[in-house]
Amino acid sequence: MMKTLHSYWAYIVLVVLIFTVINAVIGLIQKKEFTHKEFRLGLFSLITTHIQFLIGLAVYFVGGFQKGLGDMKDAPVRLLALEHPLMMIIAIVLITIGWSKHKKQVKSEAKFKTFAIFYGLALLLILSRIPWSNWF
């Protein structure tokens, strides 16, 4: 059940994160004002990714994926047991840093730039290590 929840919640995370990054890039390019909408969107991205991380931890430790660490020559096992969790932790750290840094910015351009860079890098890391074969 937790694995299913982790898989379905990932769709929500991806949609919200993609929307946040696109909104930040558009706001940066069009020199928009950073409003409460963008603030809430960034916060919602932060919250959904952290919830996904907690669900993932439960899947990893309760589901026994850490037991597969002995067979690192097998690429699918390595992806699920090591690469995916490590990249997701780095992505969560980037999102958290981006959220913290944006709060210290005064100008809207700097806030959008911070979201675009940190959330964008996190999105790329997440997309690079999703076990796509398990989704389709």
N, C-alpha and C positions, 0 to 999 in steps of 0.2 A: 504494500500500500504506500509506504513512504517513497519507494522508487517511482511509482506512478505519479504521486504528488510532485516529486522533484522534476519529473519530465514535463508535466503540464504547467507547473509554475514557471518553468524555463521559457515557455512561449510568452507569458506575461512579462517576464524580465526583458526578453529580447525586444518586444514591441515597445515597451516603455523606454528602454535605453536607446533604441534607434530613434524614437520620436524626440527624446531629449537631446541627442547629439545633433540631429537635423535642425531642431529648433535653435540650438546654440549657434550652429554655423550660419543659419539664416539671419539670426539676430546680430551676429558679428558682421556679416556682409552688408546687411541693410542698415546697420547702425541704429538698431531699435533700442528702446528703453527697457531695461531689465525690470520686469514687474513681478507682482505676487504670483502670476501664472507661471513664470519661469522658475521662481523660487520653489513653488509647490511641485512643479515637474521634476526639478532636481532632487528634492526631498523624497518624492515618490520613487524615483529611480534608486536612490540610496536605500530606502526601506525595502523595496522589493528584492534588490540584490542581496541585502543582508539576510532577509528571510530565506531566500534561495540557498544562501551559504549555510544557514543553520539546518535546513532540511537536508542539504548535501552532506553535512557532517554526520547527521543521524543515519543516512543511507550508507555512508562509508564505514562507520564503526559498527552499526547494528547489522548491516547487510554483509559484512565480512569482506569488503573489497581489499582491505589492507592485508588479508591473507595471501593475495596474489602477488605480493611484492617480490617473492622469490623467483618468479619466472619473467624477468625483464627482457628476455630475448623475443618474447611474443608481443608484437606491436599492439594488438587490441587490449591485451592485459595491461601493458605498460601505460597505454592511454588512460584507461579507467582507474588504474591503481596509483599512478604517479603524475603523469602529465596534466590530465584534466584537473585534479584537485590543486596542484601547484599553480597552474595558470589562473584558476578561479580565485585563489587566495591573492595573487598579485593583482588581479582585476579589482577585487574588493578593496584592496589597499589603495589603488589608484582612484577609485570612486570616492573613497573616504577622504583622501588627501584633496581631491578636487572640490569636494563639498566644503571642507574646512578652509581651503584657500579662497574660495569664492566669497565666503562671508567676510573676509578681511579686505576685499576689494571695494573701492568706492565707486568707480566709474562702471557704467553698464558694459562698455566694450571689454573691460578687463574681466568682468564676471562671465560674459559669454565666451570669451577666449579660454578662461580656466575650465569651464564646462566642456567646451569643444575639445580641448587637448586631453584632459584627464579622463573624462567619460568616453571620449572617442578612442583613446588608447585601450581603455578597459574593454570596450566593445570589440575591438579588433582581437584582443587576447581571448575573449570569450568565444568569438566566432571561430578562432583558429583551433581551439581544443574541445569543441563540442563533439561528442561521439555521434556523428551524423548517421552512422550505420545502425545505431540503436533507435534512432528516431523514425526511420523510414522502413 
